[in-house]
Amino acid sequence: MTDYEKIYQKEANACGEPFIEFIDFFEHLNDSNLRVLDLACGQGRDAIFIAEKGHFVLGIDLSKTGIQQILQQAKKNNLNIIGKVADALNFVPQEKFDIIVIDRLLHMFKSDMERQSVLENMRFAVKNNGFILIADTPKNKPFIAKFFDSNQWTTVLDKTNFTFVRKLSKT
């Protein structure tokens, strides 16, 4: 498994810029001041961009260095970000979010059972009419599609490495 702690200590922007799909989503979002969870946020490439758009972000990552770097950027730029060191596999949010970002995390797990566990936790942590935005490898696409294949979800973006879904309101 990749040792992101060491990578983050050596390079300030190791994962690069946010994907254009995330940028487009937040650029075209008509809401403001939303609560966003960035699961496995790394050094904050998504969290920082999202907070710059005026949203509150809770960033969760296993890397202490990554969380420290996010918090330094948040303080420097007066951004509304809270960072927490936690293992995404065992993280169970205690609140609900308008948007949950899962950027290149699911492929790191050893089994579909682990991926299922994370998605279950996130499914319950997103508000009605909220979004789960996933970037991952194409090999997990069928698993992700099957997980969200119900009348509770609608797909808003379906591309090779991206699946964005919206949780429908209960009627």
N, CA and C atoms as a LAMMPS dump frame, in Angstrom:
ITEM: TIMESTEP
0
ITEM: NUMBER OF ATOMS
513
ITEM: BOX BOUNDS ff ff ff
-5.0000000000000000e+02 5.0000000000000000e+02
-5.0000000000000000e+02 5.0000000000000000e+02
-5.0000000000000000e+02 5.0000000000000000e+02
ITEM: ATOMS id mol type element x y z
1 1 1 N 0.839 -1.181 0
2 1 2 C 0 0 0
3 1 3 C 0.884 1.246 0
4 2 1 N 0.441 2.258 -0.68
5 2 2 C 1.183 3.504 -0.789
6 2 3 C 1.269 4.188 0.572
7 3 1 N 2.462 4.673 0.907
8 3 2 C 2.657 5.385 2.164
9 3 3 C 2.507 6.888 1.9
10 4 1 N 1.269 7.357 1.973
11 4 2 C 0.994 8.758 1.688
12 4 3 C 1.607 9.689 2.721
13 5 1 N 1.788 9.222 3.932
14 5 2 C 2.41 10.051 4.968
15 5 3 C 3.781 10.529 4.481
16 6 1 N 4.589 9.613 3.963
17 6 2 C 5.923 9.977 3.467
18 6 3 C 5.839 10.846 2.221
19 7 1 N 4.904 10.523 1.346
20 7 2 C 4.743 11.302 0.118
21 7 3 C 4.368 12.745 0.458
22 8 1 N 3.431 12.935 1.372
23 8 2 C 2.977 14.272 1.75
24 8 3 C 4.077 15.06 2.445
25 9 1 N 4.939 14.384 3.186
26 9 2 C 6.043 15.065 3.86
27 9 3 C 7.056 15.594 2.854
28 10 1 N 7.182 14.921 1.715
29 10 2 C 8.161 15.315 0.699
30 10 3 C 7.627 16.341 -0.292
31 11 1 N 6.324 16.275 -0.588
32 11 2 C 5.764 17.114 -1.654
33 11 3 C 4.459 17.759 -1.202
34 12 1 N 4.39 19.065 -1.314
35 12 2 C 3.24 19.822 -0.826
36 12 3 C 1.954 19.578 -1.616
37 13 1 N 2.029 19.308 -2.89
38 13 2 C 0.839 19.116 -3.721
39 13 3 C 0.959 17.799 -4.478
40 14 1 N 1.16 16.727 -3.733
41 14 2 C 1.492 15.428 -4.323
42 14 3 C 0.429 14.876 -5.262
43 15 1 N -0.83 15.161 -5.006
44 15 2 C -1.907 14.599 -5.826
45 15 3 C -2.39 15.538 -6.92
46 16 1 N -1.801 16.705 -7.006
47 16 2 C -2.158 17.632 -8.071
48 16 3 C -3.417 18.423 -7.787
49 17 1 N -4.005 18.92 -8.842
50 17 2 C -5.186 19.778 -8.762
51 17 3 C -6.459 18.93 -8.77
52 18 1 N -7.586 19.521 -8.365
53 18 2 C -8.86 18.786 -8.415
54 18 3 C -9.202 18.391 -9.849
55 19 1 N -9.881 17.256 -9.988
56 19 2 C -10.343 16.83 -11.304
57 19 3 C -11.365 17.832 -11.831
58 20 1 N -11.379 17.994 -13.138
59 20 2 C -12.295 18.936 -13.778
60 20 3 C -13.755 18.584 -13.476
61 21 1 N -14.045 17.305 -13.296
62 21 2 C -15.417 16.888 -12.993
63 21 3 C -15.885 17.453 -11.654
64 22 1 N -14.989 17.474 -10.66
65 22 2 C -15.335 18.074 -9.368
66 22 3 C -15.465 19.594 -9.508
67 23 1 N -14.53 20.186 -10.226
68 23 2 C -14.58 21.635 -10.434
69 23 3 C -15.895 22.025 -11.102
70 24 1 N -16.244 21.33 -12.186
71 24 2 C -17.492 21.634 -12.899
72 24 3 C -18.713 21.479 -11.998
73 25 1 N -18.729 20.411 -11.204
74 25 2 C -19.861 20.187 -10.313
75 25 3 C -20.053 21.375 -9.368
76 26 1 N -18.981 21.786 -8.703
77 26 2 C -19.091 22.871 -7.724
78 26 3 C -19.267 24.237 -8.385
79 27 1 N -18.728 24.413 -9.592
80 27 2 C -18.922 25.677 -10.322
81 27 3 C -20.39 25.874 -10.709
82 28 1 N -21.088 24.777 -11.006
83 28 2 C -22.474 24.866 -11.462
84 28 3 C -23.491 24.637 -10.345
85 29 1 N -23.024 24.46 -9.14
86 29 2 C -23.903 24.254 -7.99
87 29 3 C -24.538 25.58 -7.607
88 30 1 N -25.848 25.593 -7.49
89 30 2 C -26.56 26.829 -7.184
90 30 3 C -26.666 27.114 -5.694
91 31 1 N -26.308 26.148 -4.872
92 31 2 C -26.404 26.314 -3.424
93 31 3 C -25.098 26.842 -2.857
94 32 1 N -25.201 27.457 -1.686
95 32 2 C -24.001 27.929 -0.997
96 32 3 C -24.069 27.491 0.458
97 33 1 N -22.952 27.62 1.134
98 33 2 C -22.85 27.268 2.547
99 33 3 C -23.277 25.83 2.847
100 34 1 N -22.92 24.924 1.973
101 34 2 C -23.263 23.52 2.183
102 34 3 C -22.236 22.844 3.079
103 35 1 N -22.654 21.734 3.697
104 35 2 C -21.769 20.924 4.532
105 35 3 C -21.255 19.774 3.663
106 36 1 N -19.93 19.701 3.526
107 36 2 C -19.307 18.728 2.641
108 36 3 C -18.331 17.873 3.442
109 37 1 N -18.388 16.565 3.218
110 37 2 C -17.426 15.626 3.781
111 37 3 C -16.488 15.2 2.666
112 38 1 N -15.195 15.394 2.872
113 38 2 C -14.176 14.924 1.927
114 38 3 C -13.494 13.74 2.59
115 39 1 N -13.903 12.537 2.187
116 39 2 C -13.409 11.306 2.792
117 39 3 C -12.096 10.912 2.139
118 40 1 N -11.063 10.727 2.957
119 40 2 C -9.703 10.46 2.466
120 40 3 C -9.222 11.673 1.671
121 41 1 N -9.218 12.802 2.341
122 41 2 C -8.966 14.097 1.707
123 41 3 C -7.505 14.348 1.357
124 42 1 N -6.596 13.514 1.844
125 42 2 C -5.181 13.717 1.538
126 42 3 C -4.7 15.064 2.018
127 43 1 N -4.077 15.809 1.118
128 43 2 C -3.568 17.14 1.433
129 43 3 C -4.598 18.235 1.191
130 44 1 N -5.784 17.841 0.761
131 44 2 C -6.869 18.798 0.645
132 44 3 C -7.113 19.386 -0.72
133 45 1 N -6.675 18.725 -1.775
134 45 2 C -6.867 19.332 -3.095
135 45 3 C -8.332 19.609 -3.387
136 46 1 N -9.236 18.705 -2.967
137 46 2 C -10.667 18.958 -3.151
138 46 3 C -11.213 19.83 -2.033
139 47 1 N -10.848 19.535 -0.796
140 47 2 C -11.374 20.256 0.372
141 47 3 C -11.102 21.753 0.273
142 48 1 N -9.909 22.11 -0.104
143 48 2 C -9.544 23.532 -0.182
144 48 3 C -10.334 24.229 -1.287
145 49 1 N -10.405 23.602 -2.448
146 49 2 C -11.175 24.172 -3.559
147 49 3 C -12.646 24.347 -3.162
148 50 1 N -13.211 23.344 -2.499
149 50 2 C -14.626 23.391 -2.107
150 50 3 C -14.853 24.487 -1.063
151 51 1 N -13.961 24.581 -0.098
152 51 2 C -14.086 25.623 0.933
153 51 3 C -13.941 27.023 0.319
154 52 1 N -13.098 27.155 -0.692
155 52 2 C -12.956 28.441 -1.378
156 52 3 C -14.254 28.866 -2.06
157 53 1 N -15.123 27.896 -2.341
158 53 2 C -16.431 28.179 -2.943
159 53 3 C -17.461 28.569 -1.881
160 54 1 N -17.035 28.632 -0.609
161 54 2 C -17.911 29.089 0.457
162 54 3 C -18.597 28.006 1.256
163 55 1 N -18.174 26.766 1.089
164 55 2 C -18.795 25.659 1.802
165 55 3 C -17.961 25.256 3.02
166 56 1 N -18.616 24.663 4.012
167 56 2 C -17.927 24.069 5.149
168 56 3 C -17.455 22.684 4.724
169 57 1 N -16.207 22.326 5.051
170 57 2 C -15.668 21.008 4.691
171 57 3 C -15.092 20.323 5.923
172 58 1 N -15.503 19.079 6.109
173 58 2 C -14.863 18.194 7.076
174 58 3 C -13.987 17.26 6.26
175 59 1 N -12.679 17.35 6.464
176 59 2 C -11.736 16.489 5.757
177 59 3 C -11.263 15.379 6.674
178 60 1 N -11.377 14.149 6.204
179 60 2 C -10.963 12.969 6.963
180 60 3 C -9.834 12.294 6.197
181 61 1 N -8.748 11.984 6.897
182 61 2 C -7.656 11.243 6.26
183 61 3 C -6.837 10.519 7.323
184 62 1 N -6.212 9.457 6.905
185 62 2 C -5.348 8.665 7.781
186 62 3 C -4.009 9.354 8.022
187 63 1 N -3.625 10.244 7.12
188 63 2 C -2.332 10.917 7.196
189 63 3 C -2.377 12.152 8.098
190 64 1 N -1.608 12.126 9.156
191 64 2 C -1.511 13.289 10.043
192 64 3 C -0.899 14.468 9.299
193 65 1 N 0.09 14.191 8.469
194 65 2 C 0.736 15.256 7.698
195 65 3 C -0.266 15.919 6.755
196 66 1 N -1.069 15.113 6.046
197 66 2 C -2.073 15.661 5.139
198 66 3 C -3.053 16.565 5.864
199 67 1 N -3.532 16.115 7.013
200 67 2 C -4.479 16.919 7.791
201 67 3 C -3.819 18.204 8.281
202 68 1 N -2.583 18.124 8.736
203 68 2 C -1.87 19.329 9.177
204 68 3 C -1.737 20.336 8.036
205 69 1 N -1.433 19.831 6.831
206 69 2 C -1.283 20.714 5.681
207 69 3 C -2.603 21.391 5.31
208 70 1 N -3.696 20.646 5.38
209 70 2 C -5.01 21.232 5.095
210 70 3 C -5.328 22.338 6.101
211 71 1 N -5.104 22.035 7.362
212 71 2 C -5.432 23.011 8.409
213 71 3 C -4.57 24.267 8.305
214 72 1 N -3.313 24.108 7.887
215 72 2 C -2.453 25.283 7.673
216 72 3 C -3.007 26.151 6.546
217 73 1 N -3.405 25.509 5.448
218 73 2 C -3.982 26.251 4.319
219 73 3 C -5.291 26.925 4.717
220 74 1 N -6.11 26.208 5.476
221 74 2 C -7.39 26.761 5.904
222 74 3 C -7.177 27.999 6.769
223 75 1 N -6.235 27.924 7.69
224 75 2 C -5.961 29.064 8.562
225 75 3 C -5.4 30.234 7.75
226 76 1 N -4.461 29.942 6.875
227 76 2 C -3.816 30.971 6.051
228 76 3 C -4.826 31.704 5.177
229 77 1 N -5.797 30.959 4.625
230 77 2 C -6.757 31.534 3.68
231 77 3 C -8.144 31.755 4.284
232 78 1 N -8.243 31.619 5.608
233 78 2 C -9.504 31.827 6.315
234 78 3 C -10.636 30.98 5.726
235 79 1 N -10.368 29.678 5.591
236 79 2 C -11.344 28.75 5.024
237 79 3 C -12.02 27.95 6.13
238 80 1 N -13.257 27.588 5.903
239 80 2 C -14.053 26.855 6.881
240 80 3 C -13.846 25.346 6.693
241 81 1 N -12.71 24.855 7.199
242 81 2 C -12.343 23.444 7.086
243 81 3 C -11.97 22.914 8.459
244 82 1 N -12.498 21.754 8.767
245 82 2 C -12.066 21.001 9.942
246 82 3 C -11.402 19.737 9.417
247 83 1 N -10.256 19.402 9.954
248 83 2 C -9.549 18.193 9.557
249 83 3 C -9.502 17.206 10.706
250 84 1 N -9.679 15.945 10.368
251 84 2 C -9.678 14.904 11.395
252 84 3 C -8.895 13.704 10.887
253 85 1 N -7.969 13.227 11.712
254 85 2 C -7.219 12.021 11.375
255 85 3 C -8.091 10.819 11.734
256 86 1 N -8.443 10.028 10.724
257 86 2 C -9.266 8.839 10.931
258 86 3 C -9.12 7.923 9.727
259 87 1 N -9.36 6.659 9.958
260 87 2 C -9.327 5.643 8.907
261 87 3 C -10.68 5.639 8.203
262 88 1 N -10.704 5.886 6.911
263 88 2 C -11.945 5.958 6.147
264 88 3 C -12.746 4.662 6.236
265 89 1 N -12.065 3.55 6.38
266 89 2 C -12.755 2.263 6.445
267 89 3 C -13.62 2.161 7.694
268 90 1 N -13.19 2.766 8.772
269 90 2 C -13.914 2.664 10.038
270 90 3 C -14.614 3.948 10.442
271 91 1 N -14.576 4.965 9.59
272 91 2 C -15.166 6.257 9.924
273 91 3 C -16.681 6.222 9.727
274 92 1 N -17.404 6.529 10.798
275 92 2 C -18.858 6.615 10.746
276 92 3 C -19.238 8.044 11.127
277 93 1 N -19.674 8.841 10.159
278 93 2 C -20.027 10.235 10.456
279 93 3 C -21.136 10.33 11.494
280 94 1 N -21.026 11.318 12.353
281 94 2 C -22.021 11.547 13.393
282 94 3 C -23.011 12.635 12.997
283 95 1 N -22.896 13.102 11.777
284 95 2 C -23.809 14.123 11.267
285 95 3 C -24.076 13.834 9.798
286 96 1 N -25.021 14.557 9.226
287 96 2 C -25.351 14.377 7.812
288 96 3 C -24.763 15.525 7.001
289 97 1 N -24.439 15.208 5.755
290 97 2 C -23.792 16.156 4.86
291 97 3 C -24.619 16.345 3.591
292 98 1 N -24.469 17.534 3.006
293 98 2 C -25.117 17.813 1.729
294 98 3 C -24.395 17.106 0.587
295 99 1 N -23.07 17.015 0.717
296 99 2 C -22.244 16.401 -0.328
297 99 3 C -21.133 15.605 0.338
298 100 1 N -20.889 14.422 -0.205
299 100 2 C -19.758 13.605 0.236
300 100 3 C -18.876 13.342 -0.975
301 101 1 N -17.598 13.656 -0.829
302 101 2 C -16.616 13.456 -1.895
303 101 3 C -15.757 12.241 -1.526
304 102 1 N -15.69 11.295 -2.462
305 102 2 C -14.849 10.106 -2.301
306 102 3 C -13.938 10.042 -3.525
307 103 1 N -12.796 10.676 -3.402
308 103 2 C -11.887 10.854 -4.54
309 103 3 C -10.732 9.855 -4.46
310 104 1 N -10.759 8.883 -5.329
311 104 2 C -9.698 7.866 -5.478
312 104 3 C -9.387 7.142 -4.16
313 105 1 N -10.419 6.668 -3.515
314 105 2 C -10.27 5.922 -2.269
315 105 3 C -10.661 4.458 -2.423
316 106 1 N -11.774 4.189 -3.053
317 106 2 C -12.34 2.844 -3.044
318 106 3 C -11.406 1.787 -3.617
319 107 1 N -10.613 2.142 -4.611
320 107 2 C -9.713 1.159 -5.214
321 107 3 C -8.591 0.724 -4.268
322 108 1 N -8.396 1.461 -3.188
323 108 2 C -7.328 1.13 -2.239
324 108 3 C -7.716 -0.015 -1.299
325 109 1 N -8.988 -0.313 -1.215
326 109 2 C -9.422 -1.383 -0.329
327 109 3 C -9.192 -2.741 -0.969
328 110 1 N -8.997 -3.729 -0.123
329 110 2 C -8.652 -5.079 -0.589
330 110 3 C -9.848 -5.844 -1.131
331 111 1 N -11.038 -5.493 -0.705
332 111 2 C -12.195 -6.303 -1.095
333 111 3 C -13.432 -5.441 -1.33
334 112 1 N -14.388 -6.038 -2.04
335 112 2 C -15.674 -5.375 -2.233
336 112 3 C -16.398 -5.228 -0.898
337 113 1 N -16.139 -6.12 0.03
338 113 2 C -16.766 -6.026 1.344
339 113 3 C -16.344 -4.73 2.055
340 114 1 N -15.06 -4.371 1.932
341 114 2 C -14.587 -3.115 2.522
342 114 3 C -15.197 -1.919 1.794
343 115 1 N -15.231 -1.981 0.467
344 115 2 C -15.851 -0.905 -0.309
345 115 3 C -17.326 -0.757 0.077
346 116 1 N -18.008 -1.869 0.227
347 116 2 C -19.422 -1.885 0.617
348 116 3 C -19.605 -1.207 1.978
349 117 1 N -18.739 -1.519 2.905
350 117 2 C -18.824 -0.948 4.25
351 117 3 C -18.702 0.577 4.219
352 118 1 N -17.736 1.072 3.467
353 118 2 C -17.544 2.52 3.358
354 118 3 C -18.758 3.174 2.703
355 119 1 N -19.23 2.605 1.617
356 119 2 C -20.381 3.184 0.921
357 119 3 C -21.647 3.138 1.784
358 120 1 N -21.816 2.074 2.56
359 120 2 C -22.964 1.999 3.482
360 120 3 C -22.914 3.144 4.483
361 121 1 N -21.743 3.362 5.075
362 121 2 C -21.605 4.453 6.046
363 121 3 C -21.904 5.801 5.406
364 122 1 N -21.449 6.001 4.178
365 122 2 C -21.668 7.275 3.498
366 122 3 C -23.118 7.423 3.041
367 123 1 N -23.735 6.327 2.675
368 123 2 C -25.137 6.365 2.239
369 123 3 C -26.029 6.928 3.337
370 124 1 N -25.735 6.557 4.569
371 124 2 C -26.538 7.039 5.694
372 124 3 C -26.132 8.439 6.145
373 125 1 N -24.972 8.903 5.702
374 125 2 C -24.456 10.204 6.142
375 125 3 C -24.799 11.341 5.183
376 126 1 N -25.416 11.029 4.055
377 126 2 C -25.779 12.08 3.102
378 126 3 C -27.256 12.419 3.27
379 127 1 N -27.548 13.711 3.247
380 127 2 C -28.922 14.176 3.401
381 127 3 C -29.767 13.812 2.185
382 128 1 N -31.08 13.798 2.365
383 128 2 C -31.968 13.659 1.214
384 128 3 C -31.702 14.823 0.262
385 129 1 N -31.682 14.534 -1.013
386 129 2 C -31.341 15.466 -2.086
387 129 3 C -29.859 15.818 -2.095
388 130 1 N -29.07 15.156 -1.262
389 130 2 C -27.628 15.365 -1.243
390 130 3 C -26.926 14.489 -2.272
391 131 1 N -25.624 14.707 -2.401
392 131 2 C -24.841 14.043 -3.435
393 131 3 C -23.694 13.24 -2.838
394 132 1 N -23.362 12.157 -3.502
395 132 2 C -22.104 11.446 -3.268
396 132 3 C -21.35 11.495 -4.593
397 133 1 N -20.154 12.068 -4.555
398 133 2 C -19.329 12.246 -5.749
399 133 3 C -18.136 11.311 -5.644
400 134 1 N -18.027 10.375 -6.585
401 134 2 C -16.986 9.353 -6.522
402 134 3 C -16.09 9.422 -7.748
403 135 1 N -14.776 9.453 -7.499
404 135 2 C -13.778 9.263 -8.549
405 135 3 C -13.033 7.986 -8.189
406 136 1 N -12.959 7.059 -9.115
407 136 2 C -12.283 5.796 -8.826
408 136 3 C -11.892 5.117 -10.138
409 137 1 N -11.24 3.984 -10.023
410 137 2 C -10.779 3.256 -11.206
411 137 3 C -11.962 2.596 -11.919
412 138 1 N -11.848 2.411 -13.236
413 138 2 C -12.933 1.778 -13.996
414 138 3 C -13.286 0.369 -13.5
415 139 1 N -12.334 -0.343 -12.913
416 139 2 C -12.64 -1.721 -12.477
417 139 3 C -13.701 -1.753 -11.375
418 140 1 N -13.853 -0.673 -10.61
419 140 2 C -14.861 -0.632 -9.55
420 140 3 C -16.195 -0.057 -10.013
421 141 1 N -16.251 0.389 -11.248
422 141 2 C -17.47 1.019 -11.769
423 141 3 C -18.701 0.107 -11.656
424 142 1 N -18.616 -1.167 -12.056
425 142 2 C -19.798 -2.029 -11.919
426 142 3 C -20.257 -2.184 -10.465
427 143 1 N -19.307 -2.287 -9.556
428 143 2 C -19.65 -2.415 -8.136
429 143 3 C -20.36 -1.158 -7.648
430 144 1 N -19.818 0 -7.989
431 144 2 C -20.403 1.276 -7.569
432 144 3 C -21.806 1.43 -8.172
433 145 1 N -21.94 1.117 -9.458
434 145 2 C -23.24 1.235 -10.133
435 145 3 C -24.274 0.334 -9.47
436 146 1 N -23.886 -0.866 -9.133
437 146 2 C -24.803 -1.809 -8.49
438 146 3 C -25.209 -1.308 -7.104
439 147 1 N -24.254 -0.744 -6.373
440 147 2 C -24.548 -0.249 -5.03
441 147 3 C -25.626 0.836 -5.066
442 148 1 N -25.559 1.709 -6.052
443 148 2 C -26.495 2.841 -6.131
444 148 3 C -27.677 2.566 -7.062
445 149 1 N -27.881 1.306 -7.437
446 149 2 C -28.969 0.933 -8.334
447 149 3 C -30.242 0.681 -7.526
448 150 1 N -30.913 1.75 -7.184
449 150 2 C -32.194 1.64 -6.48
450 150 3 C -32.997 2.898 -6.762
451 151 1 N -34.253 2.87 -6.369
452 151 2 C -35.093 4.05 -6.601
453 151 3 C -34.806 5.162 -5.595
454 152 1 N -33.829 4.943 -4.719
455 152 2 C -33.43 5.97 -3.751
456 152 3 C -32.376 6.914 -4.34
457 153 1 N -31.749 6.525 -5.466
458 153 2 C -30.635 7.281 -6.04
459 153 3 C -30.877 7.58 -7.503
460 154 1 N -30.356 8.72 -7.943
461 154 2 C -30.331 9.019 -9.366
462 154 3 C -28.9 9.416 -9.74
463 155 1 N -28.456 8.96 -10.877
464 155 2 C -27.107 9.266 -11.336
465 155 3 C -27.109 10.62 -12.032
466 156 1 N -26.18 11.494 -11.61
467 156 2 C -26.096 12.814 -12.228
468 156 3 C -24.848 12.953 -13.113
469 157 1 N -23.871 12.055 -12.933
470 157 2 C -22.7 12.012 -13.809
471 157 3 C -22.211 10.578 -13.859
472 158 1 N -22.04 10.075 -15.068
473 158 2 C -21.57 8.704 -15.264
474 158 3 C -20.519 8.727 -16.366
475 159 1 N -19.254 8.795 -15.942
476 159 2 C -18.131 8.771 -16.868
477 159 3 C -17.192 7.656 -16.444
478 160 1 N -16.196 7.375 -17.249
479 160 2 C -15.292 6.254 -17.001
480 160 3 C -14.79 6.185 -15.563
481 161 1 N -14.242 7.24 -15.052
482 161 2 C -13.667 7.224 -13.704
483 161 3 C -14.523 7.953 -12.665
484 162 1 N -15.749 8.323 -13.03
485 162 2 C -16.562 9.15 -12.149
486 162 3 C -17.999 8.657 -12.087
487 163 1 N -18.527 8.623 -10.875
488 163 2 C -19.934 8.355 -10.647
489 163 3 C -20.42 9.36 -9.61
490 164 1 N -21.319 10.239 -10.009
491 164 2 C -21.925 11.2 -9.097
492 164 3 C -23.397 10.826 -8.981
493 165 1 N -23.853 10.638 -7.75
494 165 2 C -25.244 10.254 -7.528
495 165 3 C -25.915 11.232 -6.577
496 166 1 N -27.238 11.285 -6.684
497 166 2 C -28.02 12.139 -5.789
498 166 3 C -29.039 11.274 -5.059
499 167 1 N -29.127 11.491 -3.751
500 167 2 C -30.093 10.758 -2.923
501 167 3 C -31.433 11.468 -3.03
502 168 1 N -32.432 10.729 -3.463
503 168 2 C -33.743 11.31 -3.663
504 168 3 C -34.478 11.501 -2.345
505 169 1 N -35.362 12.478 -2.307
506 169 2 C -36.166 12.721 -1.116
507 169 3 C -37.11 11.555 -0.89
508 170 1 N -37.369 11.285 0.355
509 170 2 C -38.379 10.262 0.68
510 170 3 C -39.742 10.869 0.417
511 171 1 N -40.582 10.099 -0.23
512 171 2 C -41.933 10.604 -0.544
513 171 3 C -42.958 9.955 0.329
